[in-house]
């Protein structure tokens, strides 16, 4: 995966946490799998065996302050999946929800790789290295591009 690993890790942790938090039972199953997709992107899928998300609500759950049903309020007001989508998109990736093979929901993410990057586009890795050089910090996720020194 091209770029800084911090957003990727945040996305994975948030998706796994979400699967645990919204599972209806005391125990459950989560499967994480990945590989290279046909388009050259890195595909990472996180599946759970929970209640799932109905197809008509799969876009809604990515909106800020949206939650599904009563009793699903985590105290964060429905910001988790909205932030996940913003992180994925900011890295040049995509995310969607599908039915999981084990009964719940599958969060399917695609991340840019050297194989998927158009040859004429600037590399997010280069951008991260430039930000690191400018800020002196290896984690550029907290950098405000509008702030000047």
Secondary structure, DSSP 8 states (H G I E B T S, - for coil): --S-HHHHHHHHHHHHHHHHHT-SSSS--EEEEEEE-TTS-EEEEEEE-SS---GGGTTGGGSTT---STT---SS-S-HHHHHHHHHHHTT-EEEEEE-TTSSEEEEEEE--TTTS-TTS--HHHHHHHHHHHHS-S-GGG--TT---
